[in-house]
Amino acid sequence: MIIYRDLISGDEMFSDAFKVKESENGIFFEVEGKTVTRTEGFDDSLIAANASAEEATEGNESSTISGVDIVLNHKLQETGFDKKQYMTYIKDYVKAVKAKLQETKPDRVESFMADIQPEVKKILGNIKNYQFFTGESMNPEGMVGLLDYREDGITPFMLFFKDGLEIEKCVSAMKWERLDTFLKLQSVPAGEHQYATVHTHSLDF
């Protein structure tokens, strides 16, 4: 599985468990989700054996939560902007991403700055259509994902700035043997872990 993290805050934003495609100019990743309803509750086995029937019933109450699965899965936090507030935010955010690119991919800076300007204008022109979501930490300097719906009014999708993301590759135990050489080089005994995480600090553009 691939996890896409905010380059600034380190928060998870989405994963390749969803349908992901890149925008034509390479500014956004567009991630399609679904609106879901989930039931959350307590496991009966966690209730003490000496609890009364009434206590057990109260302890076993479940609740339902509805929302977009991208948001729920990655614990994104909703925030809000009017046009003026978003303009203030995006100016600072673009500067922060530009600074990161100058360190890691200086050849990308010019095209990033040229391509992002018309996209920001589009966002501002349709700002009432969007819902805004930060990562779990709610870092005010981090990325804000944009949530909108397809023309059917049912299918949600989110936009994330590609240049503001880093990749985290999580490899399951089933594929562990393929990492044996890597782990030996890192002096990590293969039997001690079920998962390995490989970090890259920026995406290949």
Secondary structure, DSSP 4 states (H G I P E B T S, - for coil): -EEEEETTT--EEEETTSEEEE-TTSSEEEEE--EEEEEE---GGGS-TT--HHHHHHHT--EEEEEEHHHHHTT-EEE---HHHHHHHHHHHHHHHHHHHHHH-GGGHHHHHHHHHHHHHHHHHTGGG-EEEE-TT--TTS--EEEEE-TTSS-EEEEEEGGGEEEEEEE-GGGGGGGHHHHHHTT--GGG-S-EEEE-SS---
